[in-house]
Amino acid sequence: MPDSNDHFMDWLRDAHAMEEQAEQMLTAMSARIETYPEVKQRLDQHIEETRNQASLIAQCIQRRGGDTSTVKDMTGKAMAMMHSFTAAMSSDEIIKGSLVSYAFEHFEIATYKSLIVAAEVAGDTETQRVCQAILVEEEAMANWLADNMPILVKRFLQHADTPGLSEKR
Ligand SMILES: [Fe+2]
């Protein structure tokens, strides 16, 4: 049976795979945006943050004597591709993408909140500090999406009713 340390290591690996998936998904989304520069700019900022988060979590894993799981990372990347493909097939890609991002950020928030507790239980103050710092970035991204969703939806719908203005992405 896995002990608390095994679970903690597993969760850190999951978090690492999640960040790899996030990077893949955000990069695919950002590359396809044409008419929403402010969304693209915020996504690009978060892609940079996400890369840094992945490497910070990898360092926590290594410091605890583990390695990053390739299998889980691969699954995550396949899922990320599926998400971006589904969004690209729809005529409201920018909205679908925002919904997926919003949900994903909250999954990340839940992940780091539980990792902070697990790190505390393990007495791993460095991992706890890292997860707290990452949580701040995830919450900022989630808040930005929440604040901008009304503007985005209104603009998208207005343009849908304006001849010659098709702005699916
Ligand atoms: Fe993240």
Residues whose N, C-alpha, C, O or C-beta is under 5 A from the ligand:
A	BS01	LIG	T50 Q53 E108
